[in-house]
Amino acid sequence: MKINQAHHAFFNQLLHLLEKAGVSTEQLIAELGRRGVNASPTAQSVSSGVDGLVLLETAFDLTHDPSLMIRLGQELGIASFGSIGFALMSCANVRESTRLMLRYGQVLLQPSWTAHEHEGGVWLRAGIPRGTAAQQQLFAELVFSNVVASGRTLYGSAVECSEGVEIHLSYSRPAHSACYKRAFNTPVTFDCEHNQLFLPAHVLDTPVRTAHRAQHVVFQQQCEEILRGQDSALETTAAVRQLLIESAGDFLNIEQVAQRVHVSERTLRRRLEAESTSFRSVFDEIRDLLAREYLDKTELTIADIAHLLDYAETVSFRRAFVRWNGVTPNGYRQHNMAESIS
């Protein structure tokens, strides 16, 4: 998987905690080398080349701090996760942010989250990577600590203090379990079959404090581009798509995009042509994509949407939308509303 902002944020925060504990990056890399891991002394090379569980275990062994992973999870701010963090902050409620985490969670700290409905609620189950029991415990502490801390940012204490919310962990109660009580502020049960968080049905409609529908459309599409780009063979097209979505509302032109990908405008055009597309085609595709999302998921007026898509006149947007979809924006919205009702 390609390294993204979330991975850099995780590794840089880990280095910060190690430094506070008196452990240097050089010590970390030397210890990784003794454990058979070849890494040069850079954050990117370590984060991209080292098995995450070995990295966590090595950091833990160097500090002898049983609460290290819990503190790391708490200190990873949700905004440090880039587009996915901002998408979570713009969600409407717990239900929507849960769906988003299920789809994009693997791009963050990489557990494979699954949802399981049960007795008026839902279990969010984290698929912990294979490793030793000690490594899996460290990873679980990191992930669940981060999920709870992110929840505080999104909902205040409304969720973790709600009746019925609980955490199940698959390992035995550790000696430092008092750290769990302080960090989670919700019941934790050990020696369970799965590592999972239970959210009762009444919690799912808890609003996100920073909800913003129009921004959510853009941030969610940025998340889709991250997933699309993970294994994309069309590297230039993927890069252009992501830059255009990130600049939605004040779109970059081709010259600015070329500067961001560190090539000349002529080279950018040539690379896009080699991938059977053009800047204009990608730009129109992104505008159409965002237009349909705005129409589906917000109550923005057609004029507002035209403005967000950088059209000087609403009539120009209408003509473009009809060209792309064979129907007017109002016609598209009304058809989709009728579909959802039926």
Beta strands, then each sheet from edge to edge (+ up, - down):
strand 1: 112-117
strand 2: 121-127
strand 3: 166-168
strand 4: 188-189
strand 5: 196-200
sheet 1: 1+ 2- 5+ 3- 4-
end
